[in-house]
Amino acid sequence: MDPSIKVITSSFTRVSSSNHPKSPTTPSPVSGPAEENPISLKVSKLLTNQVDDSKTKAALEALSEFYTTNTPAARRSLRGKIEVKAIENNRKFSEVFEKVGEQLSIIESQVKAMSMFCNEIGDRLDSANQQTAFLLEQADILKSQREKCQERKILVDAFLKRFTLSEKEVALLSTTSGEIGPEFFDALKHLQQIHADCDALLITENQRAGLEIMERMNAYQETAFDKLFRWTQSETRTLGRDSLEISGTMRNALKTLKQRPVLFQSCLEELVYIRRNTIIRLFMDALTRGGPNGTPRPIEIHVDDPMRYVGDMLAWVHQAVAGEREFLEGLFDSCFDENVEGKIIERLSEDIVKESDDIIVQDLLDRDLDGTCRPLKARVEQVLGSQPGAITAYRIVNLIQFYKITIAKILGPNASLSITLEEITESASFVFFNTLNARAEQLLRFVQTPGSDLSPPPAVKESTLQLNEIMACYETSLVASSKREGDFAGILNAVLDPLLQMCELGAKDLNRFNEAIYMVNCLYYVQSALRIYSFTHSRVQMLESQIEEHMEILVDEQYMKLLEQSGLAQLVHALETKDEHTPLSLVTNMETRSLSAVMARLDSFLTLGDIDTFRLTGNPKPLVKRVNQRVSRLFVEAYRRLSEAIRDPKNRYEFPATILVRTVDEVETLLSMD
């Protein structure tokens, strides 16, 4: 039933009941005429109801639906309409509940059927549990066995991973075709690691497995090394080009092949064969054809210029040595580290590996450059056979020696090219000394005599100039400073000994004084050229001794002439030869009168400047000055001895001061000694 209808019905019931008279038994709270007025009762009833209640509002709204017009008939039929409406609603409820009951009956039957089915299933499950108890027990056993198998599988997988190669690795190592790359070396490293790990198996109870794995790995390893060897030989044949780019794969291949000395040596032999022929071809092209498009020009185009011809050949060889060394060091660089995964060679001591690589590079470098020895030697000997001049010959010697020392530092002194350069140096030195000997024979055969000024002859100047150029050239050599003097002594002897001998032969017709002047001039001229070089020190000292000997002759001659001219010669001779016990005044010509005459002559000689005529003049001025100083010093010393002897009372001179017109200091001042 609609709730609003219920509210209206109840309200209507209350209203209608209020219209009936009260029971006599019911006490009336209020007495009076108003109690008996129905209208007042209704008004009072309405006033007592709470119209603002929600239920009342809902009842009134529902009640308004029953009124179309507010007439008495409509109001009187209101109760009937409400009851009819209530009956209709109850009928509808009854129909709905009847359908619900039917559905509940169906559900009940279905629930009963489901219950019977569940019971049946439960019975079947109980039966199945009884029947599968054995299977569950077996499943638990199998589960534990599966866990054990999984553990074993993990161990087996780890074993196989450590002691077997993958199919891809086997294919990389075994197939004869295919390129060699980082993956190949990784596989080979893995194989070698497996082979090394097998040693651990051999000391356990798994010796059989270790032997079988090792045997299989040996087979794979031999196949892999054979493949690597063939690939390396093939790549080596491509190294005959002029410009070379060395790949990291080639480096790793050679490092790996070191583990197989026979294969490694075969690759080295192939490499030497290729590189040796390449260098010979390039050398012959440089000699006869020049560079690409004729630049640079062929070396043999300068065959008429011995220095440039030999220098260009040696420069090319030196450049080839440096380039080949750089190539080989790049090929065998033990410190090379390429950004690829894995390294091939097991790490030995880095110092040992580096030393081994250095020895290999040194040997290969020697053998690669061996082919240049014969053409180089033949062409240099051809140049030397053309009899170049002494200076040109020595420049060639010095040039060859420079490159010999430079290349020997790279190849070592025992390399074929170093030995060839040593032989060429000896041949050039032989030609050079033959040229010097021929020059010496010519000097001694055609002796040049001194001129009137006693200056060095042209032969001395030419030979000294030639020697100066040779010394300037030697100054740039790479000979150690401590060995230079001894090394250059042979050249000095070959040049100077015949030259000075010629000077002596040329001066043999001169008097002793002029001969000394001439020899001093020649010796000093030569010494001046030698003095500026440190490696001629011993020879300079020797020339200084010879100059000193001849200067002694000059000093003695000048001193005797000065004594004769000044008049003191007789007095000095008497003083030096008199008897020790005889007074000087009693010696002949040493009396006071004779001494006074000699002293007057000396005073005239000193004051009138006649002494200048007895001074040496000319060049070399330092030596001339030294001779004059020493002569003056000897003369003053002789006058001092004579003056002291005259003043000595033992010699019995009266008034010695009147005899000596000049004091020693005055004589020294007049001689103007510096």
Steps between C-alpha positions, in 0.01 A plus 500: 500500500616851424626672817315823413177304483569357842555850638179630343305205627621545853431871491160439360428253772593752763287768343204277456519371851492852626162550334335232717373584848716390786413216724320592814764334696768718364564797713502835326780723589315806397135568561300761332307572193806490274548131565182419329577711186649270229655781310690619800612148564634464148668833521653401829612170352656669204674749718647223714651319195853589395464605140873553456573130553643330192259211526207734520621689199540176309148391605352827388680487169372143447149605607499782245514243225150377599344843449420640166240729641440584863133407535312337780442191296867471434580538863241240602637250250859560608511212747363259251744603237786457743388155603450401138846625426640305793325180386641544150847546635470195721387297199805610307721408792340159516567439129860605533555280806341208318757530223778530758375184667510315172857613438599400852356154438707470185810617688429255778479212254821612335677535836390149590630373168829687553528361848450150366764570230747638756448196716566284199814699419614473859456126483695491180777720650524274799528207267754686286705598807510142607600395152766782444673482839768278347539736205544800733765312688674419174463866393677618815780255431524618141495864615800445728672312220424791265664745741806279515500478120477876474801534730683245290395684184645824640825319575502335159427830325782666694730209415405511132538878491847472648621189322326508162475735206177627356398399151579850378848488654565157349392631161727804533801289590441204269375641172776569249308785342402825661684806624706517817364752745448576868247217534757248379753615757238495775415142407868407492553658838205303636647181352836566660331574829317166479827324422663663803203413724530135401817484707280545806289201395805279467575528870144393598302179454378640164824424318327322212274797434799732515696289252209476258432873514868578463527272199200664336630851576841408356333401175305825486811698595715348227228574244467857629876564487518355150219731390666797670835412341353486149314826551813672635707384203233629265494838678881515502502490121302823499774681695701567185343841450678828559248644745394249763215495747538238769176356631452390857401158371842455339672600823293256701562226244877533528485517878292183507726316256791553738356203688588290195867587428511303173193672357615836635843463342343407167292817509810703582685348206211588272493852644876544446472376142218742419647804677856441372384485137278802554784711642737396221237591241431836663874574526561423134197709404634790707837467325380468144136611475440743785171549677146508361467736204875559514499661845748467658733462206717187461803497727735395220428824317748659744778249434728786389472655846667240727392657829135535405494161330640314799303716745169433323562124497593493868206724590262267316646196678477675837139594432428142396660371822292738712179419310559125513578516869178692566308242294651203683459658843136562417468139388660355816412769752445310826339809657236528226148478645209493257146572619368150442382249750760251601873475467667207329834442663521381854662771704861424562730755651468822299876557512571155355242546223637845417858373488397210277318735264801732485725211401256390229466855365878545498554175310224569246622856449850374423375244251248733335769763428761245394401537134612864487861414589631390160355780281595762758857373536550465125387856430703657782812314388431621146498859632820442695661348192457830316781642721324798659707772666620473856230728639223326305639160598505596866151645486386169357686319778342721765156464341525121486631491857209716616245264350699198617479616861134603464390175337713288736302648791184362340621171350792424729867475399473138383222556246580442134432862406715627789786272389459619141511863609811422704662349191396798289641734766831315491507514120424872503765557767750304291425716196521814714839409646626399157404849384688651795804282433500600134485863610789438743712341231433797276603742775827317562570461131445867419630683805398864516773732624425799721460846355689810598255583778542148645119461518335157460505381138178435303526126562475558876203730459322262265562198720394690811182621330429145390562373852278771641210386284563140604501600869180701458339194344629274778361737761147395394571127530338277762830371640504523879692797639734275698603313184523788257860600560634148450269439204610817317872466579560282192365770269711769666811286464424423136457869417745681729801266509580525126402868499743591780762276346463698177545823696823371655631392161413837353685686778820297491677761285419784740720612783414394849319823590286516183427131519366548853282794382368302205420192711333710770281663235400164350443331834301791638284515187414133538454529875255789462275282286516210749454702816124553465419126515511301822598171336835647379629590847790254501619609156470866598725434800746320276507795259540733796813308605642523148422872486670544835815329376526730202419804714792411726722521195355840411545629855859382517588652164334832579656510846851446364446768234376744764806435718734549204341826391480645848864404578417280796584174325871514591423606861243224550737244351781613733268491802384147419848361416725667762665308779299507817795622710614767257354851549305618199700825478815298428346322199606627159266771363316510832695785654322823595591692183378223268180458700429874487536498121264202465246658734508822298440298186207318675348830608519632145347174370208519745424869469532540124247217430735273312350208692184514287696370206561177687139436591307232307212633293223350295257216567395314696502794737442302823812292433703801391405678821597198708842478330570872555394482863720201570799661321454821701468299819828316429680827417382668823602194697848508343533871584387429858771235547762731352385791719511285813846375409630858457352605833643194673810606707668172419549617143695808625331778303545851637198721471273241328220756483700706251540194278130405491332786322158322507329308772328168430158660528593768253624241250179303546291814443691595188443152357126562556419155635125440526 
